[in-house]
Amino acid sequence: MIKILLIVLLIFLYLSKRESFSNNIITFNSVNYKDRKEKTKDIILDLKLKKGSKILDIGGKEFNDFCNKNNYKYYCIDLHQPQQTGTGGYHKADYCASYDGRNLPYKKNEFDLVIVNFVLHHAAHNTLYLLNQIANITSKYVIIGEDLSELNYDMRWHTRNFEHQPGGMFRSDEEWKTLFKFYNLKLIKQYNIKRKDDFTKDIHRCMYILKKNNI
């Protein structure tokens, strides 16, 4: 009888844990990248960072004014030169640093938050190397936005991805979550992005909110 009760209790705890995380998976209806930018601002505010917190934006430049307004220190970095293939935008500004697309020039725990919004699929052969650095240079949080894909996705989405970034790596939701665990990043919230021009009901785009597991 006691064994049965223990088994029931373990099952209950397991299901409760699953339900708890499922409540942190949120569907976000989007029109284009501009409302994703606004959603990112809301996410940053929800993290309740202290005044003076340092935020690094890899591959973007959109949050300089927002961070100044909210008393955050904003840093951004992009490639030395625009990529020669694909339709991805180049976001470097005069106030942004530049790098070779592989080696980030920062120290361990230098930033409170690192933002990598829809960038890593452009860095196919450098993604894992960059993830390792990102997990190292953040002291608290990471926001990663990505275009998702699986073999069973509609061929029109695969075609779009190839045109967007020839040679890019578009991973599945499951693969990203496995990589986050490998690099000691805990998934605390997930935004599944839906758009009217999605080809199917599959999740095409996602934003992951991650917290560093300090050892």
CORZI-V228687 format. One record per pair of residues at least 24 apart in sequence whose ideal C-beta (glycine too) atoms are under 10 Angstrom apart, sorted by the first residue. I is the first residue (numbers start at 1). J is the second residue. D is the distance in Angstrom with one decimal. If there is no record, write none. Layout:
BEGIN
I;J;D, I;J;D
END
This chain:
BEGIN
21;187;7.8, 21;188;8.9, 21;189;9.2, 21;190;8.6, 22;190;9.7, 23;189;9.6, 24;187;8.2, 24;188;6.6, 24;189;4.6, 24;190;6.4, 24;191;9.6, 24;209;8.4, 25;173;10.0, 25;187;9.6, 25;189;7.9, 25;190;4.7, 25;191;8.1, 25;192;6.5, 25;203;9.9, 25;206;9.5, 26;189;7.1, 26;190;7.1, 26;191;5.2, 26;192;7.1, 26;193;9.8, 26;207;9.4, 26;209;10.0, 27;190;9.8, 27;191;7.7, 27;192;5.0, 27;193;8.0, 27;194;5.8, 27;203;8.7, 28;190;9.9, 28;191;4.7, 28;192;6.8, 28;193;5.2, 28;194;7.1, 28;195;9.8, 28;205;9.1, 28;206;9.3, 28;207;7.6, 29;193;8.0, 29;194;5.3, 29;195;7.6, 29;196;8.4, 30;191;9.3, 30;193;4.9, 30;194;6.8, 30;195;5.3, 30;196;9.1, 30;198;9.8, 30;205;7.5, 30;207;9.9, 31;195;6.9, 31;196;7.6, 31;197;9.2, 32;195;8.0, 32;197;9.5, 33;60;10.0, 33;62;9.0, 33;89;8.4, 33;117;8.5, 33;118;7.6, 33;145;9.4, 33;205;9.8, 34;62;9.3, 35;193;9.3, 35;195;9.8, 36;62;9.7, 36;117;7.2, 36;118;8.0, 36;145;6.8, 36;191;9.0, 36;193;6.9, 36;195;9.9, 36;205;8.1, 36;207;7.3, 37;62;5.2, 37;63;8.0, 37;66;9.0, 37;117;8.2, 38;62;9.8, 38;66;9.6, 39;145;9.4, 39;191;6.9, 39;193;8.4, 39;207;7.2, 40;66;8.9, 40;115;6.9, 40;117;6.5, 40;143;6.6, 40;145;7.8, 40;191;9.6, 40;207;7.5, 41;66;5.4, 41;67;9.5, 41;69;9.8, 41;70;8.8, 42;191;10.0, 43;113;9.6, 43;115;9.2, 43;141;9.3, 43;143;6.2, 43;189;7.8, 43;191;7.8, 43;207;7.4, 43;209;6.1, 44;70;7.8, 44;72;7.8, 44;113;6.9, 44;115;8.1, 44;141;8.9, 44;143;7.7, 44;209;9.9, 45;70;7.3, 46;189;8.3, 46;209;8.4, 47;112;8.5, 47;113;6.7, 47;140;7.9, 47;141;5.7, 47;143;8.8, 47;188;9.4, 47;189;9.8, 47;209;7.8, 47;211;9.1, 49;112;5.6, 49;113;6.5, 49;140;7.8, 49;141;7.9, 50;112;7.7, 52;112;9.0, 53;111;8.3, 53;112;4.0, 53;113;6.8, 53;139;9.5, 53;140;8.3, 53;141;9.5, 54;106;9.8, 54;110;6.8, 54;111;4.7, 54;112;5.4, 54;113;7.7, 54;114;9.5, 54;137;9.9, 54;138;9.7, 54;139;8.8, 55;111;6.5, 55;112;6.7, 55;113;4.7, 55;114;7.7, 55;115;6.7, 55;138;9.9, 55;141;9.2, 55;143;9.6, 56;97;9.5, 56;104;8.4, 56;106;7.1, 56;110;7.7, 56;111;4.5, 56;112;9.1, 56;113;7.3, 56;114;4.8, 56;115;7.0, 56;116;9.0, 56;134;8.8, 56;137;7.1, 56;138;7.9, 56;142;9.7, 57;91;8.5, 57;96;8.1, 57;111;9.8, 57;113;9.2, 57;114;8.1, 57;115;4.6, 57;116;8.2, 57;117;7.8, 57;119;9.6, 57;143;9.4, 58;96;10.0, 58;99;8.9, 58;104;7.4, 58;114;6.6, 58;115;6.8, 58;116;4.8, 58;117;8.4, 58;119;5.9, 58;120;8.9, 58;123;9.6, 58;130;7.8, 58;133;9.6, 58;134;7.4, 58;137;9.8, 58;142;9.9, 58;144;9.7, 59;88;8.8, 59;89;9.1, 59;90;9.0, 59;91;6.4, 59;92;9.0, 59;96;9.7, 59;101;9.5, 59;115;8.7, 59;116;6.6, 59;117;7.1, 59;118;7.8, 59;119;3.6, 59;120;8.6, 59;122;7.6, 59;123;8.6, 60;89;9.2, 60;91;5.1, 60;92;9.5, 60;93;9.6, 60;96;8.7, 60;115;6.5, 60;116;8.4, 60;117;5.7, 60;118;8.6, 60;119;7.5, 60;145;9.6, 61;90;9.8, 61;91;4.6, 61;92;6.7, 61;93;4.3, 61;94;9.4, 61;95;7.6, 61;96;5.5, 62;91;7.4, 62;93;9.6, 62;115;9.0, 62;117;8.3, 63;115;7.3, 63;117;9.7, 64;93;7.6, 64;95;6.4, 64;96;8.9, 67;113;10.0, 72;112;8.3, 72;113;8.3, 73;111;9.0, 73;112;8.9, 74;115;9.8, 75;106;8.6, 75;110;9.0, 75;111;7.3, 75;114;9.6, 76;115;8.8, 77;104;7.1, 77;105;8.1, 77;106;8.6, 78;119;9.0, 79;122;9.1, 79;123;9.4, 83;122;6.5, 83;123;9.6, 83;165;8.0, 83;166;9.9, 85;122;9.3, 85;163;9.9, 85;164;9.8, 85;165;7.1, 85;166;5.0, 85;167;7.2, 85;168;9.0, 86;121;9.6, 86;122;7.0, 86;161;9.6, 86;162;8.9, 86;163;7.4, 86;164;5.6, 86;165;4.0, 86;166;5.9, 86;167;8.4, 86;168;7.0, 87;160;9.4, 87;163;6.5, 87;164;5.2, 87;165;7.7, 87;166;9.9, 88;118;8.1, 88;119;8.4, 88;121;8.6, 88;122;5.3, 88;164;6.5, 88;165;5.9, 88;168;8.5, 89;118;9.4, 91;117;9.7, 91;119;9.3, 100;126;9.3, 101;125;9.6, 101;126;6.1, 101;130;8.4, 102;126;4.8, 102;129;6.2, 102;130;7.1, 102;133;9.0, 103;129;8.4, 103;130;9.1, 103;133;7.8, 104;129;9.6, 104;130;7.1, 104;133;4.8, 104;134;7.5, 104;136;8.8, 104;137;6.5, 105;133;9.8, 105;137;9.7, 106;133;7.7, 106;134;9.5, 106;136;8.5, 106;137;4.5, 106;138;9.5, 107;136;8.7, 107;137;6.8, 108;133;9.7, 108;135;10.0, 108;136;5.3, 108;137;6.5, 108;138;9.4, 108;139;8.4, 109;136;7.8, 109;137;7.0, 109;138;7.2, 109;139;3.9, 109;140;8.7, 109;212;8.6, 109;214;8.9, 110;136;9.1, 110;137;5.1, 110;138;8.1, 110;139;7.6, 111;137;5.7, 111;138;5.4, 111;139;6.8, 111;140;8.3, 111;141;8.9, 111;142;9.3, 112;138;7.3, 112;139;5.8, 112;140;5.0, 112;141;6.8, 113;138;6.8, 113;139;8.9, 113;140;6.5, 113;141;4.5, 113;142;7.2, 113;143;7.0, 113;209;10.0, 114;138;4.6, 114;139;9.6, 114;140;9.3, 114;141;7.5, 114;142;4.9, 114;143;7.5, 114;144;8.8, 114;210;9.2, 114;212;9.5, 115;141;9.2, 115;142;7.8, 115;143;4.8, 115;144;8.2, 115;145;8.4, 115;207;10.0, 116;142;7.0, 116;143;7.0, 116;144;5.0, 116;145;7.3, 116;146;8.6, 116;208;9.6, 116;210;10.0, 117;143;6.8, 117;144;7.6, 117;145;4.0, 117;146;8.7, 117;207;7.5, 118;144;8.9, 118;145;4.7, 118;146;6.4, 118;147;6.5, 118;164;9.8, 118;205;7.7, 118;206;10.0, 118;207;8.9, 119;144;8.5, 119;145;8.0, 119;146;8.4, 120;144;7.0, 120;145;9.0, 120;146;6.2, 120;147;9.6, 120;168;9.2, 120;169;7.8, 120;170;9.8, 120;171;8.5, 120;176;9.1, 120;179;9.7, 121;146;6.2, 121;147;5.6, 121;148;9.3, 121;149;8.8, 121;161;7.7, 121;164;8.1, 121;165;5.9, 121;168;4.6, 121;169;5.7, 121;170;5.2, 121;171;7.6, 122;147;10.0, 122;164;8.7, 122;165;5.3, 122;167;9.4, 122;168;5.9, 122;169;8.9, 123;165;9.4, 123;168;8.4, 123;169;8.1, 124;165;8.0, 124;166;10.0, 124;167;6.0, 124;168;5.4, 124;169;3.8, 124;170;9.0, 124;171;9.9, 125;167;8.5, 125;169;8.1, 126;169;9.8, 127;168;9.8, 127;169;6.2, 127;171;8.3, 127;179;8.3, 128;169;9.9, 128;179;7.4, 128;182;8.7, 128;183;8.5, 131;176;9.8, 131;179;6.3, 131;180;8.4, 131;182;8.4, 131;183;5.2, 131;185;8.3, 132;182;9.2, 132;183;6.1, 132;184;9.8, 133;183;9.7, 134;183;7.8, 134;185;8.4, 134;210;9.3, 134;212;9.6, 135;180;8.9, 135;182;9.3, 135;183;4.3, 135;184;5.9, 135;185;5.7, 135;210;8.7, 135;212;6.5, 135;213;9.2, 136;183;8.9, 136;184;9.6, 136;212;9.2, 137;212;10.0, 138;185;8.6, 138;210;8.6, 138;211;9.2, 138;212;5.5, 139;212;6.8, 139;214;8.0, 140;210;9.7, 140;211;6.7, 140;212;6.0, 140;214;8.8, 141;185;9.2, 141;188;8.5, 141;209;7.1, 141;210;6.6, 141;211;5.8, 141;212;7.2, 142;180;8.6, 142;183;9.3, 142;185;6.0, 142;186;9.9, 142;208;8.0, 142;209;8.0, 142;210;4.3, 142;211;7.9, 142;212;7.2, 143;189;9.7, 143;191;9.7, 143;207;6.6, 143;208;7.2, 143;209;5.9, 143;210;7.4, 144;176;7.5, 144;179;9.6, 144;180;8.1, 144;185;8.7, 144;187;9.8, 144;206;8.7, 144;207;7.2, 144;208;4.8, 144;209;8.5, 144;210;6.7, 145;191;8.5, 145;193;8.1, 145;205;7.2, 145;206;7.1, 145;207;4.4, 145;208;7.6, 146;170;7.9, 146;171;7.0, 146;173;9.0, 146;176;6.4, 146;193;9.9, 146;205;7.2, 146;206;6.0, 146;207;8.0, 146;208;7.5, 147;171;9.0, 147;193;9.5, 147;204;6.5, 147;205;5.6, 147;206;8.3, 148;172;6.1, 148;173;5.6, 148;174;9.6, 148;175;9.0, 148;176;7.7, 148;192;9.1, 148;193;9.5, 148;202;7.8, 148;203;5.8, 148;204;6.1, 148;205;6.6, 148;206;5.7, 149;173;9.7, 149;175;9.7, 149;202;8.8, 149;203;10.0, 149;204;8.0, 150;174;8.4, 150;175;8.9, 150;202;7.6, 150;203;9.7, 152;200;9.8, 152;202;8.3, 153;199;8.0, 153;200;7.3, 153;202;5.6, 153;203;9.7, 153;204;7.9, 154;198;9.2, 154;199;4.4, 154;200;5.1, 154;202;7.4, 154;204;9.4, 155;199;8.9, 156;199;4.9, 156;200;8.9, 157;198;8.3, 157;199;5.3, 157;200;7.7, 157;202;7.6, 157;204;6.4, 158;199;9.9, 159;199;9.8, 160;197;9.8, 160;199;8.2, 160;204;8.9, 161;204;9.5, 170;204;9.7, 172;203;9.6, 173;202;9.8, 173;203;6.5, 173;206;6.3, 173;208;9.1, 176;206;7.7, 176;208;6.7, 177;208;8.1, 180;208;7.0, 180;210;5.9, 181;213;9.3, 183;210;9.1, 183;212;9.2, 183;213;9.5, 184;210;9.7, 184;212;6.7, 184;213;4.7, 184;214;8.5, 184;215;7.2, 185;210;4.2, 185;211;7.1, 185;212;6.1, 185;213;7.1, 186;210;6.4, 186;211;4.8, 186;212;7.6, 186;213;5.4, 187;211;8.2
END
